[in-house]
Amino acid sequence: MSIKVGSRIFAPGLFTTLLTVVLIAMLISLGRWQLRRADEKRVLFDSFAKGADATRLIDLGTPRLPRYQHIEAGGTL
C-alpha cells in the first residue's frame, strides 16, 4: 500500500510497520507504568504526611512505631 503526498510516494515496508506498532505498544505501556507509579508515590507521600500529624515521645519501653511516625527523643549524659 502506498500513499501519494504531493510529488512523493509514501510506501512503508512490512518491517518498519511492525517495528512502529511494537514501539507504540511499548510507549503506551511505559506511560501506563508511569501513571501507576505516580499513584504509588502519592500514597507514599500521604502516608508520610499522616505520620507527621502526631510526634511521639519515646523511651526504652516504647513498642514498635508505625512507619513514618515522627519521634522525639531526649536524654542526659
Backbone as CSV, one residue per row, in Angstrom:
resi,resn,N_x,N_y,N_z,CA_x,CA_y,CA_z,C_x,C_y,C_z
1,MET,0.855,-1.175,0.000,0.000,0.000,0.000,0.895,1.230,0.000
2,SER,0.560,2.181,-0.811,1.335,3.416,-0.859,0.378,4.604,-0.875
3,ILE,0.905,5.706,-0.355,0.135,6.947,-0.305,0.938,8.010,-1.024
4,LYS,0.283,8.737,-1.912,0.972,9.797,-2.632,0.686,11.115,-1.933
5,VAL,1.769,11.813,-1.548,1.664,13.113,-0.895,2.455,14.094,-1.744
6,GLY,1.749,14.939,-2.444,2.418,15.856,-3.368,3.113,15.050,-4.449
7,SER,4.401,15.317,-4.611,5.163,14.583,-5.622,5.866,13.364,-5.028
8,ARG,5.650,13.095,-3.737,6.323,11.975,-3.071,5.361,10.811,-2.844
9,ILE,5.930,9.625,-2.770,5.141,8.429,-2.509,5.610,7.812,-1.197
10,PHE,4.651,7.611,-0.305,4.936,7.000,0.996,4.522,5.539,0.924
11,ALA,5.513,4.630,1.028,5.239,3.200,0.923,6.062,2.467,1.980
12,PRO,5.551,2.395,3.219,6.312,1.721,4.276,6.360,0.213,4.052
13,GLY,7.483,-0.377,4.449,7.646,-1.825,4.318,7.038,-2.541,5.516
14,LEU,6.973,-3.848,5.428,6.391,-4.664,6.492,7.195,-4.539,7.787
15,PHE,8.532,-4.573,7.675,9.388,-4.480,8.864,9.177,-3.162,9.601
16,THR,9.198,-2.052,8.876,9.043,-0.748,9.529,7.647,-0.581,10.134
17,THR,6.652,-1.133,9.495,5.294,-1.072,10.037,5.198,-1.863,11.344
18,LEU,5.737,-3.094,11.342,5.717,-3.905,12.558,6.541,-3.258,13.670
19,LEU,7.696,-2.708,13.326,8.533,-2.026,14.304,7.796,-0.839,14.922
20,THR,7.104,-0.078,14.116,6.339,1.069,14.603,5.224,0.625,15.546
21,VAL,4.517,-0.427,15.199,3.442,-0.936,16.054,3.998,-1.407,17.402
22,VAL,5.118,-2.107,17.367,5.742,-2.592,18.605,6.197,-1.414,19.464
23,LEU,6.831,-0.427,18.862,7.295,0.741,19.620,6.137,1.524,20.227
24,ILE,5.067,1.690,19.483,3.902,2.396,20.014,3.320,1.634,21.209
25,ALA,3.232,0.305,21.096,2.728,-0.509,22.209,3.632,-0.371,23.433
26,MET,4.946,-0.368,23.218,5.882,-0.216,24.334,5.744,1.159,24.989
27,LEU,5.612,2.200,24.196,5.495,3.549,24.743,4.194,3.724,25.524
28,ILE,3.120,3.135,25.035,1.849,3.182,25.776,1.993,2.443,27.098
29,SER,2.655,1.291,27.067,2.883,0.520,28.287,3.717,1.307,29.291
30,LEU,4.761,1.968,28.829,5.594,2.784,29.724,4.805,3.960,30.308
31,GLY,3.952,4.558,29.506,3.116,5.650,30.002,2.168,5.183,31.095
32,ARG,1.579,4.016,30.909,0.676,3.469,31.936,1.454,3.123,33.199
33,TRP,2.693,2.612,33.043,3.522,2.297,34.199,3.823,3.576,34.981
34,GLN,4.106,4.671,34.287,4.385,5.929,34.970,3.163,6.423,35.730
35,LEU,1.987,6.245,35.176,0.769,6.663,35.877,0.550,5.820,37.135
36,ARG,0.789,4.507,37.043,0.668,3.647,38.235,1.697,4.033,39.284
37,ARG,2.908,4.317,38.841,3.977,4.702,39.767,3.641,6.031,40.446
38,ALA,3.044,6.954,39.719,2.631,8.232,40.309,1.600,8.002,41.408
39,ASP,0.669,7.079,41.191,-0.317,6.757,42.225,0.358,6.154,43.455
40,GLU,1.328,5.266,43.235,2.057,4.671,44.365,2.796,5.745,45.157
41,LYS,3.419,6.682,44.453,4.146,7.764,45.126,3.181,8.647,45.922
42,ARG,2.010,8.914,45.357,1.021,9.743,46.044,0.600,9.086,47.358
43,VAL,0.380,7.771,47.341,0.027,7.040,48.556,1.182,7.093,49.554
44,LEU,2.403,6.942,49.075,3.572,7.000,49.943,3.703,8.370,50.605
45,PHE,3.538,9.432,49.847,3.629,10.777,50.411,2.501,11.050,51.399
46,ASP,1.306,10.537,51.113,0.188,10.690,52.053,0.485,9.972,53.364
47,SER,1.068,8.780,53.287,1.442,8.036,54.494,2.477,8.810,55.302
48,PHE,3.425,9.393,54.608,4.453,10.170,55.292,3.840,11.387,55.974
49,ALA,2.919,12.069,55.300,2.276,13.249,55.869,1.438,12.884,57.091
50,LYS,0.768,11.746,57.073,-0.031,11.319,58.224,0.860,11.048,59.434
51,GLY,2.066,10.559,59.195,2.997,10.310,60.285,3.456,11.597,60.936
52,ALA,3.382,12.700,60.224,3.807,13.993,60.763,2.727,14.626,61.633
53,ASP,1.527,14.051,61.645,0.422,14.637,62.408,0.668,14.601,63.910
54,ALA,1.289,13.568,64.405,1.489,13.432,65.844,2.902,12.945,66.124
55,THR,3.653,13.765,66.814,5.002,13.372,67.211,4.916,12.664,68.550
56,ARG,5.606,11.551,68.683,5.589,10.784,69.929,6.901,10.960,70.673
57,LEU,6.803,10.996,71.982,7.989,10.944,72.815,8.280,9.472,73.060
58,ILE,9.524,9.078,72.941,9.838,7.657,73.104,10.714,7.432,74.322
59,ASP,10.633,6.244,74.854,11.557,5.772,75.877,11.908,4.334,75.528
60,LEU,12.675,3.692,76.341,13.129,2.339,76.005,11.993,1.330,75.955
61,GLY,10.886,1.608,76.629,9.787,0.649,76.664,8.746,0.876,75.581
62,THR,8.987,1.787,74.648,8.008,2.092,73.603,7.909,0.936,72.618
63,PRO,6.691,0.503,72.314,6.534,-0.568,71.321,6.911,-0.060,69.925
64,ARG,6.943,-0.971,68.984,7.289,-0.630,67.597,6.355,0.468,67.085
65,LEU,6.925,1.461,66.436,6.156,2.598,65.934,5.688,2.350,64.508
66,PRO,4.572,2.982,64.132,4.116,2.862,62.743,5.142,3.482,61.792
67,ARG,5.099,3.047,60.556,6.014,3.573,59.549,5.811,5.077,59.390
68,TYR,6.886,5.824,59.252,6.910,7.269,59.058,6.431,8.047,60.282
69,GLN,6.361,7.405,61.431,5.962,8.117,62.648,7.108,9.025,63.064
70,HIS,6.805,10.277,63.273,7.827,11.221,63.726,8.004,11.017,65.230
71,ILE,9.247,11.050,65.676,9.518,10.813,67.091,10.405,11.923,67.643
72,GLU,10.385,12.042,68.939,11.252,12.988,69.632,11.879,12.232,70.780
73,ALA,13.178,12.302,70.897,13.877,11.583,71.952,14.693,12.567,72.789
74,GLY,14.828,12.268,74.034,15.617,13.101,74.915,16.427,12.231,75.861
75,GLY,17.354,12.817,76.543,18.158,12.044,77.472,19.202,12.894,78.139
76,THR,19.945,12.301,79.027,21.024,13.002,79.716,22.280,12.163,79.611
77,LEU,23.391,12.813,79.726,24.685,12.111,79.679,25.161,11.780,81.061
